[in-house]
Amino acid sequence: MSTTSLTVTIRRPVEDVFGVLTHLENAARWSHAVEETLLTPGPMGVGTQRRAIVPTFGGRTMENVMELTEFVPNRTLAMRSISGFPFEVGIRIDFVRGDDDTRLDWSVSFEPRGLFKPTAPLLLLIYKRSFAKDLQKLKAMMESGEL
């Protein structure tokens, strides 16, 4: 399994940061996702599924579905891929409360198989570069009060 991690500290209370990340209508404002929507009704929790449409190469988009496997308000979100990826993907976000800020520890793991297995290091590099930009945008928007 290939894993990469990113960390960002946002000068906002953990409740605010958790709130922004669990309201999917915010995702397209700060991330490269074109759209994210909940597929399951009711409050968000373990078992909740979401669909995302994200850009890929050549102006195309890809749809994927992920399911929450861990949900601890203001502490942890974890999810795994259900469909849309040619391999297994896992994401874990830990929210660490500071005095007047929140540190996000974000880790992503890929489990490429078959012909995709040799591409794991490249996929992690592409993801890390792209998502580092997204996290900086999230930080800037939250600290300015846009989100």
PyMOL commands that set and color helices and strands:
alter all, ss='L'
color gray80, all
select helices_A, chain A and resi 14-22+24-30+57-59+114-144
alter helices_A, ss='H'
color red, helices_A
select strands_A, chain A and resi 2-10+35-38+49-55+61-72+76-83+88-97+102-111
alter strands_A, ss='S'
color yellow, strands_A
deselect
rebuild
show_as cartoon
